[in-house]
């Protein structure tokens, strides 16, 4: 038994398992309001995309029907990932949402942009453009969050001054044949 007056053995000594260094997650430099704006736009935009996709399915043209179904699926996926509490009775939603919370904002943004484009390519009606545009906008916001904060003015000026390369102008014009 250990006495409470004795300090615990250091890592790597007998009786104490060796501690592995923990990986530090990169600090997310995005402002708090941008995180909430991306979540809100994704959740509301996904719901609107589902409704507009269903509206687009009321047609006799097969390509428009396919575009509406694609938009409904894309809107559902974005809603599930951004607002899992709206779909809490579907058993796979919580696991999928937790996995995507750990994914980078760049991956999320790319996914949202990629699933928004096919419906617009199939059908260019207002309902598809608005619904897919909202999903696309949520992807753009996530992509902007992945870029992080911009540098200070002084840091940008310092980088611009150090990158100057002298331009050499040839005094003799090129001869044309």
Secondary structure, 3 states (H helix, E strand, C coil): CCCCCCCCCCCCCCCCCCCCCCCCCCCCCCCHHHHHHHHHHHHHHHHHHHHHHHHHCCCCCHHHHHHHHHHHHHHHHHHHHHCHHHHCCCHHHHHHHHHHHHCCHHHHHHHHHHHHHHHHHHCCCHHHHHHHHHHHHHHHHHHHHHHCCCCCHHHHHHHHHHCCCCCCCCCCCCCCC
